[in-house]
């Protein structure tokens, strides 16, 4: 990719239940290699999307048009913002979106709502133990760390995620900025079909694949794959 195709700065938006450290591990190596300064947002569990929008606006005020990278609800927010602020988004990296439009019965939304209820009923230690028992070790470590850092407001963040309105197909079709998409082929919570649907409706998008084992071996694979997809749009 030619350096002139990239903005000087990027804002990184974590998925629900993760944190600035994870999103830095995911995108930082690829962006550093490309010479792009980045700001990893620490989500405010009382207003996750609001804290993301604040960070995006601040970055644009400081740097002009920016690259936005997000995972799950971070990807939803990135594309919704690109639709609302087309002159401020230079490009988007969208990783593992959860659904399109309203959440309806999307697995990620149902999981977030259930986890919020369990946390309120049983407490963070009990729910974290159950989560670890059913998750890959690497993911359990990331989620346990982030959940604890966002406690006791974390259930609110989950409720917000469960009700989040992702970009509709109409919004996706109207977005003109280049978008590199990564979908996980073996994640039932973030189905690859959703990532493919986004790629099909966006005007300028390329999609690539990843597996959960690959992410566990090196979180940075997400950024490298997303940047590789974006690069296809400039060659």
N, C-alpha and C positions, 0 to 999 in steps of 0.2 A: 504494500500500500504506500502510495506517495505521502510524504509528510504533510503536503498541502491539503490533503483530504480530511485531516483530523483537526479538531479544535484544540486549543491550548489546555483546556481543563475538562474534567469529567466529574460527575456526581454519582456516587454509588449508593443504591437503595436496597437494603436487606429485605429478605422475605420475613414473614411473620415468624417469630420465635427464634430468629437469629439476630446477629448483632454486627457492629461495625468491624470487629475483628474478622469475622467470617467473610464479609463482603470484600474486605481488603485482601484476604488470602485468595479469594476467588478471582478478583479482577486486577489486583495490584501488580502482579508480575507482568502481565500482558501490557498493561497501560504504561508501566515504567519502561518496558522495552521499546514501546512506541514513542516515548518522550512526552507523554500526556500527564500533566499534574492531576491528582484526583483528591476528592473530598469524600471520605466514607462517613455516611450519616449514622449516628447512633439513634435508633428509633425511640421516640417518646411513647411509651405504651398507653398513655392517656389520650393521644391524638397522633397515631402513627402517620397517616397520610398527611395530616396538617404539618407535622414536623418535616416530612419529606418535601412538601411544597415550599416551606420556608427556606430550606437548604437550597433548593433549585433557584428560587428567586434571588437569594443572596449571591449564589455563584454567578448568575447571569449579570447581576449588577457589578460584580468584580471583574468578570472575564469576557462578557459578551456571550455569543452563542456557545453552548456546551454540548458535550456528549453525555448522555444519561445511560447508566447501566443499572439494571434491576433484576432481582430474582423473585418469582412468584408475585406477591402483592407489590413488590418493588417494580416488577415488569409492568403490572397493570398501571401503576401510577406513572411510570415513565411514558407509556404510550398515551394515556389520557392527557398528560401534560403536553406532550408533543402535538396533540390535536388542538388543545386550548391555546398553546403558545408556539405556533409554527415557526416564528422568526427567531425563537430562542433555543430551539432544539436543533443542533447540527447533525446528530445521528443518535441512534438508540441501540443498545445491546439488551435484548430481552431474553431472559433465561427461565425456562420451566414455568410458563404461565399456568394458572390454575383453571381458568375458565374464560369464556367470552360473554360479555354482557352481564346480566344478573346472575347471581350464583346458582339459583335453583337448587338442584341436588348434586352439585359438583362435589367430588370426594374431598377436596381440600377445604371447602366451606363447611361441610358436615363434620369433618375432623376437628376443625377449629372450634366450632360451636360445642361439640361434645367435650373437648379438652377444657374449655372454659367452665363448663358445668362441673366437671370432675374436680377441677382445681378449687372451685368454691366449696364443694362438698367435702373433699378429702384432704385438701392441702397440697402444697407443692412437693413435699418429700415423697409422699405416697404416689402421686401421679408421675413424678419424675422416675421413680423406680419402675413403674409399669412401662413407661415410654422406653426406658433403657432396655428392658427385657424383650421388646419387640422391634428394636431398631438396630441397624449396624452400629458397631462400637464407635466408629468415627462420628456418626451423626448424633448418637446419644451424648457424646462428650460436648459437642457444639451446642446442642439444645439445652442440656443441663446447665451449662455455663450461662447461656443467654437468658433462659427462663428465670434463673435465680437473680440475675442482674436487673430484670424488669419487674420482679416481685416487689410489692403486692399488687401492682397495677396490671400485671400481665393478662389476667382474664379479660380485661377491657380491650386490650389489643386483639385478642382472639375474637371477641364479639365483633369488633370493627372489621376484621378480616373476613369473617363469615358473611357479613352483609355488604362487602365491597362490590361495587359495580365496575367490572372490567370493561375495557373498550368493546363496544358493539361492533358488529361486522361493518356497519355504516361508517363508524368512526375510523376503523382500520382502513377502509377503502379511501378515506379522505386524507390520510396522512401521507405526506410526500417525502419526508426525510428518509434516508437509508436506514434500514434496520437489520442487524444481525441477530438471528434467533438460534437458541440452543434448546432442544427438547431431549428429555431423558426417555430412553426407550423402555425402561423397566421400573418406572416410578408410577404406581397406581394412583397416587395422590395428585400428581401433576402429569396427566396423560399426554403422551406424545401427540395424540390427535389434536389437542388444543394448540400446541405449538405449530403444527402443520396448518391448522385452520387460520391462524394469524398470518403465517407466511403466504397462504393462498389469497388472502384478502388485501394485504398490504401492497401498495404500488411498487415499492422498491425494497424487497426483502430477500434474504437468503437464509436458509436453515441448515443446521448441522446437528449431529446426534452425539449423545454421551450416555454412559451407563453409570449407575450408582457406584459400582466398584471403581470406576475410573475417577470419580469425584473423591471417593474415600482415599484413594492412593495419592491424589494431588488435587486439592481444591482449586488450584490455579488452572486446571484444565478447562474450567468454565469460561474464564476470560480468554484463554488462548483460542478455544473453539469459537466463541462469539466474535472475536476479532477476525478470525479466519473467514467466518461467514460474511462479515462486513466487507472484508477485503474483496470478496467476489464481486461486489457491486461497483468496484472502482477499477476492475481489470477488463 
